[in-house]
Amino acid sequence: MDYEKLKELKEFGNEEIKSVLDKVIIVFDTSEFINLYSYKVDSALDILRLFNSKFKNQLYLPAHVKYEFENLRENKRRTPLSSYDDILKQISGMSNNKSSINHLIEGIDKLHENCRNTAKQIKNDFKEFYDKYKNQDKYPAVSLKTLKKIEQEVNKYSDYINGSQGNIINDRIKKVLKDEVDKKKRELNLQMNTETDKVFEKINKYFILGKDYSFKQKLEISYEGAKRYELSIPPGYLDENKKNTSNKSDSFKAYGDLFIWKQIIEISKNLKKPCILISDDTKSDWNDHNSERKRQPRAELLEEFYEETGNMFWKFTLKDFIGKFLEKDLNPKILSEIRKEEIKEIIEDDLEEFESKCWNDLIDLINSETDDLPSDAYDWEVEDDSIVPRSLSIKTIEEIDQDTFNIEYQGLCQVYKDVLCYEYLAKDDDTKEILTSPASNLIYKGEVLYRIDRLITIEDGSIIDDQHEINIDTSKLKTELIPWEDNEYMI
């Protein structure tokens, strides 16, 4: 294909697409069908009804999309149940990930411990007060009767605080929350066991099913796929690792994107119509990451589609497509729901890169908390320094305004640091060399919890402004000092 034609395919604008919307076929990929279960059922149904009303008889379902969707939808449908199970694990302390629930319970425990310490101090203070004013022969004196009354009140308060009040409060919180979770789970289970999957019903009703491939056709496409993946020709080559999965129940799994791509081409060729693919797949084996928004289809896809069908091809996320072409026709509440889901996906997709970006700052903070050397340390050196990430998760996403969001992350890392410390012994009179003791070992080991508060601005699906602040909690980091006199190995 010559350069000018390829440029024309890439630069076909939204206004021009609007002019041909009544002539296109519209295909959803598996991920966008699955994403419909992230919304409330009524919202998902409204989205499907809108597409059907605007594009009746233009909606097509490739056979391999239906195959993947049927295999995945039940698990996705049960995601709310899993999220409630996570809450139960956090309540019982069986979850490795700290949450606001854990912090609430730990906070009450800490508060109660502080109260017990304060109550102990109050009793000590009362004893001093009693000793000072018990002598009835001198001024100022307080009557023994009054002192006894004060003592009773102090003891009553102390006994109350030293009782199990903290545990009682936590037990009440856990019970109230568990009762609510159990109720929600019963409702969801009842709904799933008695109601049909209305989203699945509407997809089957509104979308025209394409023809499936025979085993021989799948085998031929897989042979082609192996060569394409070797040369990193889109789509789907980033799924090559699926060939190595321990689950061998689907030998063709790695070539799913290629099957779908071939079926979309066939539908377009048979109907002689251009195609719009609705997909949230933003990986580089579909999208041109050198383009401004990293969502434009790869040039190879545009070229192959046009040469095979003679038609144009476009690709949008559900949110982008609705925002550009259907925004006026959809309830603003549903638009907001779609936007929240898209923002969540953008932030989740960015999690690994963001963790890498913060890692050096986190290490610096941990090192600054582990540099408290013994007072007699003349010299020191780090013998072993190991900081290993264990988890980082998104806890809250707060919308500040339409494009600005505050995200709270919570993470955990394992720390082991061995610092060799040397005491000053003397200076050699002849050589002037400083003589030091054998090494003492100052060891830090344990977990460091950390929280990251991040403020971002999102524009056109990309993070364009990014600020963050890291706070660490080293209360679980244990310190051990092995003096050189006790260090048998060094001696």
ZABA-33624 format. One record per residue (C-alpha): residue in three letters; residue number from 1; x, y, z. Coordinates in steps of 0.001 Angstrom, whole numbers, plus 500000, padded with zeros to 6 digits. Layout:
  paro  dodo      px      py      pz
   ALA   NUM       X       Y       Z
...
This chain:
  paro  dodo      px      py      pz
   MET     1  500000  500000  500000
   ASP     2  501362  503414  499097
   TYR     3  502074  505969  501828
   GLU     4  499308  508402  500801
   LYS     5  496607  505743  501064
   LEU     6  497853  504622  504479
   LYS     7  497917  508253  505633
   GLU     8  494305  508628  504467
   LEU     9  493269  505563  506483
   LYS    10  495000  506884  509616
   GLU    11  493663  510439  509375
   PHE    12  489989  509700  508765
   GLY    13  488417  512043  511353
   ASN    14  485506  511712  513738
   GLU    15  483273  514025  511715
   GLU    16  483870  511848  508654
   ILE    17  483116  508730  510707
   LYS    18  479826  510330  511818
   SER    19  478812  510659  508202
   VAL    20  479118  506891  507626
   LEU    21  477787  505556  510946
   ASP    22  474630  504262  509281
   LYS    23  476762  502168  506887
   VAL    24  479258  500554  509288
   ILE    25  479235  497255  511117
   ILE    26  479955  497498  514855
   VAL    27  481761  494706  516682
   PHE    28  482404  494416  520433
   ASP    29  485399  492384  521521
   THR    30  485301  490015  524495
   SER    31  486767  492517  526973
   GLU    32  484059  495133  526379
   PHE    33  481263  492577  526752
   ILE    34  482854  491414  530015
   ASN    35  483231  495048  531152
   LEU    36  479454  495474  530931
   TYR    37  479241  493405  534135
   SER    38  481239  496108  535929
   TYR    39  478193  498377  535706
   LYS    40  474872  498029  537430
   VAL    41  472627  495646  535485
   ASP    42  470184  498415  534495
   SER    43  473062  500595  533227
   ALA    44  474518  497745  531145
   LEU    45  471081  497033  529655
   ASP    46  470570  500729  528826
   ILE    47  473913  500776  526980
   LEU    48  472945  497698  524939
   ARG    49  469473  499095  524188
   LEU    50  471021  502366  523000
   PHE    51  473342  500555  520594
   ASN    52  470439  498480  519321
   SER    53  468217  501516  518768
   LYS    54  470950  503435  516934
   PHE    55  472560  500566  515036
   LYS    56  469874  497930  514616
   ASN    57  471065  495176  512248
   GLN    58  474579  496666  512276
   LEU    59  475790  494883  515434
   TYR    60  477852  491742  514817
   LEU    61  479243  489127  517158
   PRO    62  482287  487177  515882
   ALA    63  481943  483508  516833
   HIS    64  485205  483465  518764
   VAL    65  484141  486499  520808
   LYS    66  481019  484603  521839
   TYR    67  483122  481544  522708
   GLU    68  485463  483571  524948
   PHE    69  482615  485573  526431
   GLU    70  480627  482475  527433
   ASN    71  483708  481050  529171
   LEU    72  484410  484235  531138
   ARG    73  481065  485858  531856
   GLU    74  479989  483727  534835
   ASN    75  483168  484493  536776
   LYS    76  482810  488196  535997
   ARG    77  479183  488087  536983
   ARG    78  480242  486743  540366
   THR    79  482870  489433  540931
   PRO    80  480656  491305  543467
   LEU    81  480535  488094  545533
   SER    82  484326  487868  545463
   SER    83  484637  491469  546609
   TYR    84  482418  490707  549620
   ASP    85  484513  487607  550356
   ASP    86  487564  489897  550446
   ILE    87  485867  492003  553128
   LEU    88  485226  488870  555212
   LYS    89  488898  487868  554891
   GLN    90  489967  491332  556021
   ILE    91  487626  491186  559023
   SER    92  488993  487789  560067
   GLY    93  492620  488840  559509
   MET    94  493132  486205  556774
   SER    95  493969  488736  554059
   ASN    96  497578  489726  553345
   ASN    97  496455  493094  551974
   LYS    98  495809  495805  554529
   SER    99  492601  497780  554033
   SER   100  490728  500625  555694
   ILE   101  488867  497964  557720
   ASN   102  492130  496626  559158
   HIS   103  493376  500134  559875
   LEU   104  490108  500950  561676
   ILE   105  490372  497867  563920
   GLU   106  494100  498383  564520
   GLY   107  493416  502051  565314
   ILE   108  490862  501099  567978
   ASP   109  493319  498572  569442
   LYS   110  496037  501212  569519
   LEU   111  493698  503764  571088
   HIS   112  492682  501247  573748
   GLU   113  496326  500448  574499
   ASN   114  497055  504166  574903
   CYS   115  494091  504442  577266
   ARG   116  495410  501536  579365
   ASN   117  498812  503228  579615
   THR   118  497134  506486  580572
   ALA   119  494995  504709  583204
   LYS   120  498157  503221  584692
   GLN   121  499722  506671  584836
   ILE   122  496577  508077  586457
   LYS   123  496864  505535  589273
   ASN   124  500508  506519  589779
   ASP   125  499517  510197  589808
   PHE   126  496781  509499  592332
   LYS   127  499260  507707  594601
   GLU   128  501491  510808  594597
   PHE   129  498446  512988  595261
   TYR   130  497348  510701  598123
   ASP   131  500798  510660  599737
   LYS   132  501042  514440  599534
   TYR   133  497657  515241  601121
   LYS   134  496937  512263  603450
   ASN   135  498660  513817  606463
   GLN   136  495791  515281  608483
   ASP   137  498087  517192  610845
   LYS   138  499414  519640  608236
   TYR   139  498054  522132  605698
   PRO   140  497050  521656  602972
   ALA   141  495293  518393  603808
   VAL   142  492462  516527  602084
   SER   143  490132  514459  604210
   LEU   144  490610  510708  604058
   LYS   145  486940  510360  603131
   THR   146  487438  512561  600058
   LEU   147  490660  510790  599139
   LYS   148  488797  507471  599357
   LYS   149  486062  508728  597033
   ILE   150  488642  509924  594495
   GLU   151  490424  506588  594750
   GLN   152  487167  504734  594045
   GLU   153  486560  506826  590927
   VAL   154  490133  506327  589697
   ASN   155  489917  502574  590290
   LYS   156  486512  502379  588621
   TYR   157  487848  504133  585523
   SER   158  491040  502064  585544
   ASP   159  489101  498794  585828
   TYR   160  486834  499872  582965
   ILE   161  489749  500777  580705
   ASN   162  491734  497656  581605
   GLY   163  488745  495498  580801
   SER   164  487877  494227  577350
   GLN   165  486214  497407  576072
   GLY   166  488536  497654  573045
   ASN   167  487796  494076  572051
   ILE   168  484076  494608  572624
   ILE   169  484015  497630  570308
   ASN   170  485981  495785  567624
   ASP   171  483761  492724  567964
   ARG   172  480689  494926  567507
   ILE   173  482163  496563  564389
   LYS   174  483103  493160  562931
   LYS   175  479650  491740  563678
   VAL   176  477758  494677  562153
   LEU   177  479931  494564  559031
   LYS   178  479779  490771  558743
   ASP   179  475969  490803  559080
   GLU   180  475770  493358  556255
   VAL   181  478167  491382  554033
   ASP   182  476291  488115  554664
   LYS   183  473017  489847  553782
   LYS   184  474436  491237  550514
   LYS   185  475890  487836  549600
   ARG   186  472528  486135  550190
   GLU   187  470821  488714  547964
   LEU   188  473408  488279  545197
   ASN   189  473287  484468  545359
   LEU   190  469499  484524  545240
   GLN   191  469578  486922  542295
   MET   192  472069  484778  540364
   ASN   193  470249  481523  541089
   THR   194  466759  482771  540253
   GLU   195  467335  485366  537547
   THR   196  468603  484790  534050
   ASP   197  471626  486741  532813
   LYS   198  469779  489655  531225
   VAL   199  472961  491169  529783
   PHE   200  473797  487907  528024
   GLU   201  470201  487643  526761
   LYS   202  470324  491117  525178
   ILE   203  473701  490467  523543
   ASN   204  472318  487310  521944
   LYS   205  469191  489201  520874
   TYR   206  470788  492367  519463
   PHE   207  473992  491030  517871
   ILE   208  474154  488992  514687
   LEU   209  476360  485932  515203
   GLY   210  479165  485363  512713
   LYS   211  480298  482038  511344
   ASP   212  482700  479928  513395
   TYR   213  485872  478267  512117
   SER   214  486361  474562  511638
   PHE   215  489217  472829  513431
   LYS   216  491192  472766  510179
   GLN   217  490739  476537  509716
   LYS   218  491850  477198  513302
   LEU   219  494916  475046  512739
   GLU   220  495835  476956  509568
   ILE   221  495381  480325  511305
   SER   222  497490  479085  514243
   TYR   223  500341  478194  511844
   GLU   224  500071  481697  510391
   GLY   225  499848  483119  513917
   ALA   226  503088  481440  514981
   LYS   227  504917  483242  512164
   ARG   228  503149  486550  512818
   TYR   229  503962  486397  516526
   GLU   230  507594  485606  515750
   LEU   231  507742  488815  513693
   SER   232  505572  490821  516171
   ILE   233  502877  491389  513549
   PRO   234  499572  492455  515166
   PRO   235  497184  491555  516565
   GLY   236  497690  489286  519553
   TYR   237  501416  488585  519621
   LEU   238  501617  489727  523245
   ASP   239  499370  486754  524094
   GLU   240  502052  484305  522965
   ASN   241  502814  483404  526585
   LYS   242  499342  481817  526774
   LYS   243  500830  478919  524790
   ASN   244  502988  478112  527821
   THR   245  500201  478105  530372
   SER   246  499738  475014  532495
   ASN   247  496095  474920  531415
   LYS   248  496136  472911  528200
   SER   249  492343  472749  527851
   ASP   250  492461  475226  524944
   SER   251  495457  474767  522644
   PHE   252  494317  477687  520471
   LYS   253  494054  480183  523360
   ALA   254  497160  482164  522369
   TYR   255  495624  482909  518949
   GLY   256  492230  484131  520189
   ASP   257  492831  487745  519087
   LEU   258  493929  486568  515656
   PHE   259  490801  484390  515251
   ILE   260  488635  487390  516151
   TRP   261  490579  489650  513781
   LYS   262  490163  487201  510892
   GLN   263  486426  486828  511620
   ILE   264  485952  490614  511685
   ILE   265  487666  490812  508291
   GLU   266  485373  488102  506895
   ILE   267  482212  489832  508149
   SER   268  483314  493145  506611
   LYS   269  484317  491481  503320
   ASN   270  481006  489604  502992
   LEU   271  478881  492654  503824
   LYS   272  481113  495109  501933
   LYS   273  480970  497534  504859
   PRO   274  483544  499400  506997
   CYS   275  483971  498272  510597
   ILE   276  484200  499846  514043
   LEU   277  485684  497652  516769
   ILE   278  484672  498514  520354
   SER   279  487526  497278  522544
   ASP   280  489319  498295  525724
   ASP   281  492492  496468  524674
   THR   282  495193  499152  524742
   LYS   283  498221  496871  524404
   SER   284  500790  497608  521729
   ASP   285  499833  494497  519726
   TRP   286  496625  496377  518791
   ASN   287  497420  500046  519305
   ASP   288  499987  502463  517940
   HIS   289  501735  503623  521114
   ASN   290  503585  506258  519102
   SER   291  500321  507989  518290
   GLU   292  499154  510931  520373
   ARG   293  496636  508981  522448
   LYS   294  498101  505483  522133
   ARG   295  494686  504183  521046
   GLN   296  494879  504423  517290
   PRO   297  495020  500995  515601
   ARG   298  498420  499843  514407
   ALA   299  499190  500794  510800
   GLU   300  499596  497084  509931
   LEU   301  495974  496451  510960
   LEU   302  494634  499338  508873
   GLU   303  496654  498166  505893
   GLU   304  495680  494496  506187
   PHE   305  492007  495262  506712
   TYR   306  491827  497554  503693
   GLU   307  493692  495161  501412
   GLU   308  491501  492220  502473
   THR   309  488126  494008  502437
   GLY   310  488496  497282  500560
   ASN   311  486926  498949  503635
   MET   312  487964  501275  506449
   PHE   313  488600  500091  510011
   TRP   314  488395  502072  513285
   LYS   315  488822  501136  516915
   PHE   316  487373  502853  520024
   THR   317  486890  502069  523676
   LEU   318  483250  501980  524736
   LYS   319  483667  505240  526642
   ASP   320  485331  507003  523700
   PHE   321  482708  505827  521221
   ILE   322  479802  506898  523419
   GLY   323  481505  510207  524239
   LYS   324  482061  511052  520564
   PHE   325  478915  509710  518936
   LEU   326  476214  508834  521518
   GLU   327  476740  511129  524501
   LYS   328  473510  513070  523984
   ASP   329  471489  509861  523859
   LEU   330  472646  508294  527141
   ASN   331  471639  509050  530722
   PRO   332  474291  511297  532389
   LYS   333  474422  508923  535384
   ILE   334  475415  506054  533108
   LEU   335  477989  508252  531391
   SER   336  479460  509002  534807
   GLU   337  479485  505284  535640
   ILE   338  481266  504485  532367
   ARG   339  483803  507214  533020
   LYS   340  484532  505916  536529
   GLU   341  485160  502432  535172
   GLU   342  487479  503778  532474
   ILE   343  489424  505870  535004
   LYS   344  489748  502810  537239
   GLU   345  491126  500770  534328
   ILE   346  493630  503495  533386
   ILE   347  494917  503661  536959
   GLU   348  495046  499866  537347
   ASP   349  496911  499503  534042
   ASP   350  499405  502089  535294
   LEU   351  499991  500361  538668
   GLU   352  503197  498501  537765
   GLU   353  504780  501511  536049
   PHE   354  503799  503784  538954
   GLU   355  505323  501400  541517
   SER   356  508571  501397  539542
   LYS   357  508514  505211  539443
   CYS   358  508129  505433  543243
   TRP   359  510578  502696  544163
   ASN   360  513759  504790  544507
   ASP   361  511961  507381  546648
   LEU   362  510607  504599  548852
   ILE   363  514084  503092  549294
   ASP   364  515474  506515  550249
   LEU   365  512747  506920  552886
   ILE   366  513392  503464  554343
   ASN   367  517144  504101  554412
   SER   368  516575  507401  556191
   GLU   369  514645  505498  558882
   THR   370  517401  502892  559251
   ASP   371  520454  505097  559744
   ASP   372  520242  505548  563505
   LEU   373  523743  504299  564395
   PRO   374  524923  503512  567938
   SER   375  526340  506554  569740
   ASP   376  529807  504964  569953
   ALA   377  529998  504125  566223
   TYR   378  533152  505667  564766
   ASP   379  532808  504103  561310
   TRP   380  530221  501950  559567
   GLU   381  529423  500157  556323
   VAL   382  526398  498301  554948
   GLU   383  527042  494571  554811
   ASP   384  523661  493533  553391
   ASP   385  520805  495667  552116
   SER   386  517644  494019  550824
   ILE   387  514314  495724  550187
   VAL   388  511829  493481  548376
   PRO   389  508349  494599  547279
   ARG   390  505533  492319  548445
   SER   391  502358  494132  547422
   LEU   392  500973  497424  546213
   SER   393  497269  497952  545708
   ILE   394  494828  500750  544984
   LYS   395  492643  501476  548008
   THR   396  490597  504543  547054
   ILE   397  489993  506648  543963
   GLU   398  488475  510047  544723
   GLU   399  487260  512346  541950
   ILE   400  488320  515924  542706
   ASP   401  486799  517321  539525
   GLN   402  486034  515983  536048
   ASP   403  489663  515311  535134
   THR   404  491528  515315  538473
   PHE   405  491694  512362  540834
   ASN   406  493284  511560  544168
   ILE   407  494371  507929  544548
   GLU   408  495493  506234  547743
   TYR   409  497791  503231  547361
   GLN   410  498833  500887  550156
   GLY   411  501909  498709  549904
   LEU   412  504159  496365  551793
   CYS   413  507829  495512  551393
   GLN   414  510186  493153  553187
   VAL   415  513334  494756  554596
   TYR   416  516624  493274  555750
   LYS   417  519581  495538  556421
   ASP   418  522829  494589  558155
   VAL   419  525105  497509  559084
   LEU   420  528637  496887  560350
   CYS   421  529585  499411  563051
   TYR   422  533123  499971  564394
   GLU   423  534140  501622  567650
   TYR   424  537207  503840  567979
   LEU   425  539875  502124  570079
   ALA   426  543116  504074  569624
   LYS   427  545533  505653  567200
   ASP   428  548852  503971  566419
   ASP   429  551623  506309  567621
   ASP   430  553969  505281  564835
   THR   431  551709  504924  561789
   LYS   432  548950  507266  563014
   GLU   433  546504  504633  561813
   ILE   434  543119  504609  563533
   LEU   435  542493  501326  565319
   THR   436  538889  500180  565558
   SER   437  537057  497317  567186
   PRO   438  535745  494283  565306
   ALA   439  532352  494928  563778
   SER   440  529131  495105  565715
   ASN   441  526072  494137  563667
   LEU   442  523117  496495  563617
   ILE   443  520307  494555  561910
   TYR   444  516949  495872  560705
   LYS   445  514470  493232  559597
   GLY   446  510751  492959  559075
   GLU   447  507962  494628  557107
   VAL   448  507533  498238  556133
   LEU   449  504011  499367  555309
   TYR   450  503686  502395  553093
   ARG   451  500957  504657  551775
   ILE   452  501165  506732  548610
   ASP   453  498840  509678  548026
   ARG   454  498774  510523  544335
   LEU   455  497132  513435  542528
   ILE   456  496694  512991  538778
   THR   457  495031  514683  535840
   ILE   458  493707  512520  532998
   GLU   459  493129  513791  529491
   ASP   460  492041  511672  526525
   GLY   461  492748  508455  528394
   SER   462  496300  509415  529395
   ILE   463  497807  510690  532664
   ILE   464  499216  514142  531878
   ASP   465  499939  515529  535365
   ASP   466  501219  513423  538228
   GLN   467  502243  514240  541813
   HIS   468  502669  511873  544740
   GLU   469  503732  511719  548378
   ILE   470  504960  508603  550206
   ASN   471  504483  507891  553925
   ILE   472  505997  504834  555600
   ASP   473  505187  502911  558782
   THR   474  508232  501162  560290
   SER   475  506500  499972  563475
   LYS   476  506874  496350  562346
   LEU   477  510553  496777  561525
   LYS   478  512614  495145  564272
   THR   479  516095  496365  565288
   GLU   480  518745  494055  566680
   LEU   481  522226  495088  567817
   ILE   482  524901  492404  568216
   PRO   483  527897  494046  570008
   TRP   484  531296  493055  568762
   GLU   485  532097  491559  572166
   ASP   486  529243  489058  571640
   ASN   487  529915  488449  567979
   GLU   488  531762  485160  568216
   TYR   489  532186  484852  564487
   MET   490  533939  488220  564201
   ILE   491  536144  487549  567232
